[in-house]
Amino acid sequence: MSSPAISARQTTGGGEPREHEVLREIESRVLWLSAAMVHHANRVRSNPSGLKVGGHQASSASMVSIMTTLWFRHLRAEDRVSVKPHASPVLHAVNHLLGWLDASYLPRLREFGGLQSYPSRAKDPDPVDYSTGSVGIGATAPIWGALSRRYVDTAFGGAGTGRQYSLVGDAELDEGAVWEALLDPAVAELGEVVWIVDLNRQSLDRIVPGIAAGKLQGMFAAAGWQVITLKYGQLLEELFIRPGGAALRRRIDEMTNPEYQRLLRCDADQLRQRLPGDGPGAGEIAELIGRLDDTTLTGAMANLGGHDIGALDQAFHAIDDARPTVIFAYTIKGYGLATRGHPQNHSALLTEAQMRELAVRAGTDLDDPWRALPDDSAAAVLCARTAERLRRPQVPSQAPPALPVDIGRTPTGTTTTQAALGRVLLDLTREAPEAARRVVTVSPDVSTSTNLGGWVNKVGVWSAGERPDWFADDAETILHWREKPTGQHLELGIAEVNLVSLLGELGATWSRWGQPLLPIGVLYDPFVERALEPWSYGIYAGGQSILVGTPSGVTLAPEGGAHQSIKTPSIGLEQPGCVSYEPAFAIDTEWTLLASLDRLGRPDGTSTYLRLSTRPVDQKLAVVPDDPAARERRRRQVVAGAYTLRRTDAPTVTIAAMGAVVPEALAAADRLHRLGIPADVVCVTSPDLLYRAMRARQGHEQAESWILDQVFPAERATPLVTVLDGHPHTLAFLATINRVPVTSLGVTGFGQSGSLEDVYRHHGLDVDSIVRAALDVTGQQ
C-alpha cells in the first residue's frame, strides 16, 4: 500500500452533504444495474451452446463511485470520456439512468445486436465517446482526440473546447502505448487531457504485489502532468488523527497489497486480531480499533479515496487545465459486492443469493431488475437534470470537398512510387485547393526520407501557436520547418503507435465535429506491423485514414533484413475496413491515392493502406494510353485492383506481378517471347480488391466483380506465375479465378544487405526465377 498521497481530508468538500446522499443513491443504482446486466447475461438468458458469456462485475464495481461523481457532478456536454473496457456495464447503466439507453437493452449485454462486450462507438446503441477493448489503446485515444479537436478548431473553427477524460485500469499502465504517448512533446501542452487511474491493484490473475504507485506518479510528474492522488477516504482520515491513528496509517501504508486485500475479506473479530500486526505501534492500533463498533471497523478498512464522493468531488475541482492531469484513485476491485478484494474476482459471478442481498441494499428486486427510479425521487430529478446538462447539440455533417480522379499528367523519365506521393499532394494544392486544405499528414520523424519535404515546405507544420523558424535565412536549409496554426503536417516522435493513434482520431473528426479531414500517415513499411493494432482500433472506432508504408520489401536491399517487410501485403488484404494498394508506377500511385482520399470523411467511408517503394522505375513501362477513353478505362482498372500491362495474341502463360518487381515481370515476358512462349503480364494494384471481387462472384459478399472479367477473362485463362516483393500467398489465390495451375514467387525468409540484383536473386524475384517458374508451370522443357 506504500505510496505518497493527498489525503481525503485535504480533498473533501465541493458539495453539500445532501447532494452527496443523492449521489450515493445513484451510485447504488449504477452498481446494481452493472452487476445485474452481467448476471442476466450469464445466469438468466438462454445459452444453448454453453459457451461462457463473461462480463466483469468486480472490475465495474471499482469504477462506480468515480463514474457517478464524474457524470452527475462534473461532466459537461463538450467533454469526452474513454471508459476502461471492463467497465462497459457501468457506462450503459449511466446512459440508461440518463434516458439515453432503453431498458430493453439492459438484458442484452454481449448478445448479438445488443450491448457490446466493450464500449463501441460503431456498434453500441447508446452514446460512446471512444471505443475501447485494446488494452492501453483506448486509454491514450483521448490524447489524440484532444490534438485532433485543436487541429480542427484552428483550421476550420467550431470544434469548441472540453476536457478529454480517460478512465484507466491500473493494469493498463503496463502497456507501452501509455508511455509512448506520455513522452511525446506535444502531449505536455494538452491541458484538457485528464486521466483517472482506477488503482485497485489487481490484474486478471492476481493481486499485484508491488504496484509501485509512487514510481508511476513520478513518471507522470516528470512528463509534465499534474498528479493528484486519492488514497484514503474521510472515515480513515478521521481515525488517523485520533490517538494511535499515526501508527494505523503507517501500518496500512507499509503493508503489501496482498496483505491489505486479505484484510478486506476479514470480519471485525478477525480484523482486531490481524490489523495491529506485530510492529512497534501494534498496541496503539489495537487500542484504537478496539473502541470501534464492528460496522465502523469493517467500513474503515475499505474506505479508500476512489470511493469517497467528497474526495473525488474536490479532486475534479482541483484539475489544472494548463497541463494534463492524472488522478490516482485508490479503489477496491469488487467494491460493494460480496467478491470485494478477492484475488480471483476478475470474472467471478455473484451467486443468486448474493445478487438478492445486493438488490435489498440497492432498494430494488432481482425479479424486477430494471425497475426505474421513482419519478419524484431526488435521484430521478438529478438524473433528468444531468441528462439536460449533458445533451449535445446536433452537429451538422459537412460533406468532404470534391476530388479529381485524374490530375492529367503522364509521368515520364525514371521515378519512384514514393516520390509520386509527394508530387500528387503538391499537385492537389493547385488542382483542388479546397480538398487539399482538408489533407493533414502525420509522420514519426521521417518526413524527408519519405518524400514529404516538398509538401511540408508548401503547407507548413501545425502548431497551436506560431513558432520562429530559426533556419529561415539559412541558404543551405532545404526543408523549412514553419510551425503555425495553419500548418497541415503533424510531426510526432519516433513511435508508430502514436502515429496511427493520432491518425485514427484525425479520421474521426467528421463524426465528432462535422468537419471531415483527409489524414495521411507515413511510416516505414517494416513497422506497419508494430502499428497495426492501434490502426485497426482506429478503423473499428470509425476513424478513416490513409496509412502509407514506405519504403517497402526486400527492394530496400542495402538496408538489410531489419528494414525489409515481408508480410505487409497480405496484412493489407486481410485488414477489415480498409482497402490496400501497391502501385508499380507513379500514375498508378496518383490514381489510387486520389481514389483513397475520396473514400474518407463520410459515413460509408473506408481507410486505405498504400505500400510504396523507393525503387526508381522507367515510367515508359507503364504504357499509359494516349486516348482519353482508353486512359479512363486504365484508371478505373487501376483503382479496381489490376490491369493488363501486356497482352499477346495467344498466351501460353500469364505473369501477374505487383509493385516494385513489375520491371522483372516485363523482362521475363520478353525472354519467354524469344523462347516462343507468349506471356501476358497483369499488373496487380490491389490483391485486396481482387479477392473481394472473387468472393462476390462466389456469392460470399457484396462487391463489384467486373474487374475479373476484364483482366482475367475465362477465354484467356492460362497457367499463372505470380510474383511480388512480399509473401507469395498474397497473390496465390488468383489461380482460383479460372482454376489454373500456378507458381507463386515472393519472399518467405528474412533478407540481408546487398545489391538489388543479389537480393532479388536470393529470394527468387529476378528475371531468371520468373522465367524458370513459367517454364515449370507450363510444362516446357
N, C-alpha and C positions, 0 to 999 in steps of 0.2 A: 504493500500500500504506500510505500515511501514515495513522496512527491511534494514539491513546493506547491502551495495552493493559496488562492484568495478565499477567505472563509465566507461561509454563508452569512455570518453576522455582518461582514463588510458589504455584502451584496443584497441583503434582504431589504425589501422596500418596493417602491414603484407601483403600488396598487393598494386599494382599500381591502381590508380583510373580507368584506362581503363579496367583493369581486373574485377573490381567491376561492371562496367557498363555492361560487358558481362554477369557476374553472375546474375545481375538484369534481364537481358533479359531471361536467362534460368529460373530463379525463376518465372518470369511472366508466362512462358510457362508451368512450372510444376503446378503452381496454376490453370491455365486454364484446363489442362488435368485432374487433380484430380477432379475438380468440374464438368467437362463435363462427366466423367465416371459415377458419381453418378446421374447427371441429365439424362443421356441417359437411365440408368437402371430403373429410376423411371417414367420418363415423355415421353420417346420416344419408348422404347422397348415394344412389345406387352405383356400384362399381363392379360390373360383371367380370372384368379382366383380372381383378385383384391386384393390379399394379399400384404401387404406392403413389398416392396423390401428393403428399407432402404439404409443407407450409411451416411457418416459423412463429409459433405463439410466443416463445420466450424472447426471440430477437425483436419482435414487435413491441413486447411489453416494456423493454428498456427504453424505447423511444417515445412512449405515450406522453409522458409529462412534458418532454421537450417540444413535441409537435403540437400539443394542446396549447401550451403557452405561446408558441410562435404564431400559430394560425389565429387564435382567438384574442390575442393581445397586441401583436406587433406587426404582423404581415400586412403589406399594402398591395393594392391592385397591380402596381407596377413591378413588384418584386417577383422573382422566380425561385423555385426550390427544386433541388435534386434530392430525392429521398433514397436512403440506402435500400438496396434490393430487398432484403428480408423484412423490411418494414412496410411492404406494399399494402398489407391489410389495414395498417393504421391510416395510410393515405386514403384508401377507399372509405374507411369509417368516417374520417373527417369530411370528405366530399359528400357522403350521404347525409351527415348532420347539417351540412350547409345547403342541402337541397339540390346538389349537382349530380347525384347518383341515385337512381331509383332503387327502392328496396328489393325489387325483383332480381337485381344483380348480386345482392349480398350472398345468396346461396350458391353462386356460380363461380367462386374462386377456382381458378385452374380448370375450368370447364371449357370445352370447345365453344368459341363465340362469347365466352363470358369474360371474367376478370383475369388478366394475365398473371403469370407467376410473379413477375416483377414489373414495376411501373413501366408503361409503354405509351409514348406519345401517339404512336400509329395505331395501336390495337385496342387500348382500353377505352371504354365508353365515357369515362369521366375525365376531368381536366388533369393532365400530367404535363409538367413543365419540361422534365428531362427523362428520357428513357434510361433505366439503369439495369444492371444484371451482370455486366462485365466488371468484375471487382476492380476498383480503382479508376476505371474509365469514366463511369457516371459521376464519381466524386469530383473529378477535375473538370468535367464538362462546363459547369457554371463559370469557371475562369475564362474559358474560350468564348462562352456566351457573353460575358461582360465585354471582352475585347471586340466581339462582333457587333454588339449594340453600340459601342463607342464609334466603331468604323461607320456604321450605317448613319448614326446621328451626325457625324461631322461631314459625311459625303452627301446625304440627302435630307437630313432632318427627320423629326417625327418619331424617333425611337425612344424618346423620353429618358427617364432615369430609372432608378430602382436597384435594390440590392439583389445579389445573386447568392443564394444560400446553398450550401452542400451539407446534408446530414450524413455523416460518415461513420461507418462502423470502425472501431479501433483496429480490427484485423486488416482493414483495407490499407492502413498505413504501412503494411509490409510490401505493398505493391510499388515497383519502381516508377510507375507512371505518376504517382503522387509527388515524388521528389524531383523528377524531371520537370514537372510543371512549376513547382515552387522555385526552382533555381533559375528559370528563365527571367532575364532582367525586366521584361515587360510586366510581369505579374506584380511586382512590388508597388506599381503605380495604380493598381486596381482597388481602390478603397471600397468599392461596392461589393467586393467578394467577402463572404462570411462563411466559415466552416464551423460546424458544431460536431465535435467528435464524441460519439457515444462510447465512453470509456468503461465498458463493462468487463474488460479484462478476460473475456472468454472467446475462444475460437470455436470452430466446428467440433473439434475432438477433445478439447481440454480447457482447463484454466491456464492461462499463460502465466508461468511462474514469475517472470520479471518483465512487466510491460514497459519499464523504463520511461515512465511518463515525463520525468524531468529532462531526459535526453531529447524526447520528442518536442517538448516545449522549447528547449534551447535551439533546436533546428529551425523551428518556425520563427523564433525571435531573430535568429541570425539571418534569415531570409527577409527580414524587414516587416514581419507581421506583428500586429498587436496580439498578445496572448492573455486570455482570461481563463482562469481555472476555477471550476466549481467542484469542491471536493466534499465538503460536509454540509448537511442541512441544519436548519435552525435548532432542532432538538438536541443534536450532538453539540452544536456550538454553545448552547446554554449549559450543557453538562461540563464542557471544558473549562468554564470559569468558576465552577464550584470547587471546593476542597477535593483534591485528588484528580481534578479534571486534567491538569497538565500531564500527569502520569498516564491517564487514559488516552489522551491524544498521542503521546509518544508511543504508547503500546500499539495503537492501531496504525500509526504512521509506519512503524518499523516491522510489522508483521508481513509475511509474504501474502501474495494474492490467494494462493490455495488455502492458507490457514484462515484468512478473512472469510472466504466463501464458505468454508466448513462451518464457521460460527453462524452464518446466516441460516443454516439448517438446524440449529440447536433451539430447544425450548428455553424458557427462562432459567430453570434449575441448572441445565447444562451450561448456560452462559455464565452463571455465577461461579461455576467450577473452572471453566476454561479461560474466560476472558482475562482474569487478572494475570495469568501467566506465572512465571517464577522469577521475574526480574526484580530490581530494587524497589519499584513502585507497586508491586503486587498487592501489598496490604492496603495502600491508599485506594487502589482501584476497587478492591473487594469491599471496602467500607462504603465507597461512593455508590456502587451499583446495588449494594445490599439495601440501600434506602429506597430503591426504585420499585414500583409495582411491576408485575410481570409484563403487562401490556406496554408500559413505557420502555422497559428494558429491551424487549424484542423489537419494538419500533425504532429505538435509537440505533440498534445495530445496523439497520437497513436505511438509516437516514442520511442519504448522500445528496450532494448538491444538484445532481441531474434529475432528481425527483422532487426538488423543493421549488414550488412555483414562485415563491418570493425571490429566491436566489436567481432563478432563471430570468424572471422579470427584470430584475435590476441589471443582470449581465447584458441583456439585449439593449437596455438603455445606455450602457457604458460603451457601446461599439463606437470606435473612432473611424469615421468614414474617409479619413485622409489616407488610410492604408488598409491592406487586407487584415482581417481579424480571424482568429481561431479561438473557439471556446472549447476547452476540455471539460466535459461534463461527466463526472464520475456517476456511474449508474450500476444497476444490478440487472443482469440478464434474467428475465422472468419476473421482474418486479410486479408485485400484486397477484402473482399466480402461485399455485401450490408447488411449482417446479423452480421457484426462485433460487438462483445461485447454484443449482445442481450442475455438476460438471458435464453431464450428458443431456442437458435440456435443449440443445440447439434445435433438434427436430422432434423433440418429445411432445406427445399429445396429452392434454388433460383427460382424465377419465370422466365418465358421465357424472359420477358423484362430485368430482372436483368442479366440473362445469356448473352443476346445480348450486354448489356452495358459492361460486363466483357470481352467479346470477342473483342470489339473495343479496350479496354485498353491493351489486350494481343496481339493485332495485328493478330487476327485470325477470324474465322467465325463460328457461331453456326450451319450453314447449311453445313459446311465442317470442323467439329470439330477436326479431326485427321490429318489435313494438316501438312506436315513436315516443319521443319525449312529450309529456303533456303540453298542449299548445300554450297554456297560460303560465307555464313554469318559467323561472328566471333563466334556466339553461336554454330553453327553446327560444326565448326572446334574444339571448345573446347570440345564438346560432344564426337567427334571422338577421340580426344587426351586422354580424360578421360577414355573412354572405353578401349583404348590400355593400359593405365597405370594400370587399374584395372583387366585386363584379367588374370585369374588364370591358371597356368599350369594344365594339366590333371593329376589327382592323380591316379597312378596305384593301382588297387584294389588287395589286398592280401587276399587269402582265409584263413579262420581260420584253425589251425592245426587239424589233425585227433584226434578224441577222442575214447577211448574204449567204448564199450556198456556194458561191464560186467568186473569188475576187477577180479572176480573169487573167491573171498572169500565167505563163507557162515557163517554169524554171528551166534554165539551161546551165551548161557547164557542169561542174562537179561540186556537190554539196552533201550535207548530212540531213537526216530527218530531225536531228536535234536542233541544228541551226535553223531549220524551217519553222520550228516552234516560235522562236523569237521574231522571225520575219513576218509570220502571219499576224502576230499580236500587233506589231507596228503597222502593218497594212490595215488592220482593223480600225486603228485610230483615225485613219484617213477615209476609209470606205464606209464605216458605220460608227461614227463617233458616239452616238447615244448608247449603242451596245458596248463599245469599248469602255465607256465610263463605268459600266457595271462590272467589268472584269477586275478581279483582285487576285494577285499572285502571292503565293506563300512559299518560302524556301528556308531550309535549315542551313544557312551559311554556304550555299552552293549556287548562288545566282549567276556568277560569272562562268563557272565551269559547266553550267547547263544552258548557256547561251541566252540568258535573260538580261544581260548587261544593257543592250540597246533599249529594251522595254523599260528597265529601271531608270535609265537616263531620261527617257521620254516622259514618264508619268510620275517619277519620284517615289520616295519611301514614305509610307504612312506613319504619322506620329500624332499624338493628341495635341501637341504644341510644336511650333516651328523651332528647329534647332539649327545652329550655324553649321555650314559646310566649310570646315577649315581648309579643305584642299580645293576649293572652288577656283582659286587663282594659280593652282599648280599645273603647269602646261603638260607635265608628264602623267597626270592622273587621267585615266581613260573612263573609269566608272565613277560617276558623280553621285554621291550619297546625299541627296537633298531630302531631308526629313521634314514633313509638313502635313497638316491635316488633310490636304487634298491629294496626298500620295496614294498610289494604288498597289504598292508592293509592301508586304509584311515580312520582315526578316526575323526568324527565331534562331535560337541557339541550335547546336547540333544534337537534336533529339527528335527522331522521326515520329514518336508517339505524339509529341506536342504539335508537330506539323499537321498531321491528319486529324487530330482532335479539333484544332482550330478550323481546319478545312470543313469538317462536318458542321460546325456551328455557323460559319460563314454561309454554308449551303442551306441553312435552315431559316435565314432571315426573311425569306418570302412568306413563311408561315407565322413567324413571330411578330414581325412589324410591317408586313405587307410590302417590303422592299426587296425584290429579287436581286441577288448578286450572282455573278458568274465566276466562281472561285476555281483557281487552278493551283495545285500544289506540285512542286517539282522536287524530286529527290533521286538519289542514285538507285537504279533498279535493284541491285542486290539487297537493298534494305527495305524493299516493299514488304517482304515477309515480316519484318520487325514491326512495321506499321499496320499490318493487315487487320488485326483485331480492332483497334480503335477506329480505323476507317470503316470497317464493316459495321461497327456500332453506330457510327455517324449515319451510314446509309439506312440502317434499321430505324433510326430515330427521325428520318425524314430529311437528312442533310444531303443535298445533291451537289456533287463537285466533280472535278476532273483531276485525277491523280496521274502525273507524268513520271514514269520511271525511265531515267536516262543518266548515263549510258548503260547499255544492257548487254548481257550474254558474254560468251567467250570471245565475241568480236572485240571486246575491250582487252585484247590479247596481252599487251605488256603489263597490265595491272595484276595478272595472276588470279589464282582461284578465289581469293577473298573478295574480289570485286567482280566476279563473273557469275551472273544469275543463271539459274537452270530452270527452276520450277515456275517462275512467274507467268509464263504464257498460259499454262494450264490453270493457274490460280485465277487469272482473268476470265477464263472460260467458265469457271465454277462459281464465282462470286455472285450471289443474288443481288438484284437491284442495280446492276452495273453492266455496261457494255464495254468489251475490251477490243482494242485495235493495236495492230503492229504494222504500220505502213512501211513500204520499201522505198518510196520516193517522196520528194518534197511536195509534189502536187497531191499525193495521197494524204500526206500529213495535213495539208491545208483543208482538204475536203472533210476528212474525218474530224479534225478539230472544230471546224465550223458546225458540223452536224452535232457534235458533242455539246458545244456551247448552247445550241438551240434546244437541247433536252433539259436544261437547267432552270430552276427557279419557278416551277409551276407544279400544281397538284399531281399531274401524271408524269412528272419528270423522272429522269434516271441519272445515275453517275456514270463516269467513264474512266477506264484505266487505259492509258496511252503509253505503249512501250516504244521508246525511240533509241536511236543508235548514233554513235559518233563516227561510223564508217563513211568516208566520202564515196559517193556513188555517182557515176556518169548519168546525168538526168535524161540524156537522149535514149537510154534503155527503156524509159517509161513509155515511149512512143505515144504521146498524148495526141488524140485525134485533132485535126485542124477544123473539121466540120463541126459547127455548133451543136447539131443534134447528136452526132456521134460522141462529142465531148461530154454532153449531158448524160448520155447513156453510160459512158465510162464512170462519170462521177457517181451516179446512182448505184452502180455495181460496187464501186469502192466503199461507199457508205454502207451497203448491204452485206459486205463481207468478202467479196472476191471478184476478180475479173480475169478474162483470158488475155494473157500478155503476148502469147504467140500461138497461132493456130495453123496446123498443117492440113493438107487435103485428106489424108487417110492416116491418122496417127496410129502408131503401134504402142505407144506408152504416153502417159501423162505425168508431168512433173508438177506437183503442187508445192510451191515454196512460199515462205513468208519472211518479211523483214530483210535483214542485212544480207542473207545468203541468196537473194534473188539473182544477183550477177552470176553466181556459181551455177544456178539452175539454167540460166540462159546459155552460159558457155558449155554446159553439159549437153544441152539440146543441140547446139551447133556440132559438137563432136558426134553425137548419135546420128545426126543427119548425114554426116560424112560417112558413117558406117552403114548407111542405108536403113536406119531405124528412125522414121519420122516421130517427133515428140512434140506434143502440145505442152505449153507452160502456162499454168494458172498461178496468178499472184494472189495469195490469201491475205486479206487485210484484217479479218476478224473470224477466227475459228469459233468464237462465242456465237456470233450471229448465224453462222452456217449450221452449227449444232442445233440451235433453236429452230432454224428452218427445217432441218431434218426431222426433229421431234414433232413439229407442226404437221409435216406431211404424214407422219405416223399417227396423228390424232392425239398426241400427248399434251400439247399446249397451244396457246393462241399466238401465232406469229405468221409473217408472210414467208412463203416458200418459193417465190418466183425466181430468186437468185439461183437456186439449184438447177432449174430448167435452163437458165441462160448460160451458166458456167459449167455445169456438169450434166449436159443433156444425155439421156439414155442412149441415143443413137450414136454417140461418140465415146461410149464407155470403153476404156482400155485398162490394162494393168496400170497400177499407180505407184509412183515414188513420191513420198512426202519428205520435206526437209525444212528445218528451221533451226535457229540458234536458241535452242531450249529443249525441254524434254520431248522425245519423239511421240509419246502418246497423245500430245496436244492435237496433232493432225491425223492420227491413225484412223479416227472414226470416218474420215472422208471416204474410205473404201466401202463403207456400208451404204452410201448413197445409191450406188449402182451395183453393189456386191461384186467387186472386182478384186483380184489379187493385189497385195500391197506390200511394199517395203518402206518402213518409216525410219528416216535418219534424223539424228538430233544429238543432244548432249545428255549423257547418263552418269557422268562422273565429274568430280571436281577438276577444274582446269589448273593450268600452271602458266607462268610467264613465257613469252616467246613472241615471234613474229606472227602476223595474221595467218600466213601460209602454213607455218608449222602447227599452230593451234588448230586450224581447220582440218589439217591432215590428221592430227592426233585424234580428233573427235569424229572424223568421218563426214565432214561437211564440205570437203573440197570437190573439185570437178571430177577427179578420178573416182572418188567414192560414189558420187551420184551416177556416173556412167556405169560403174560396176553393178550398182543396185538396179538400174534399168535393164541391163543385160540379164541379170538373175531373174527379175520378176517377169520378164517376157520370155524366158527360156532360150535366150540367144546363146550361141556358142562363142 
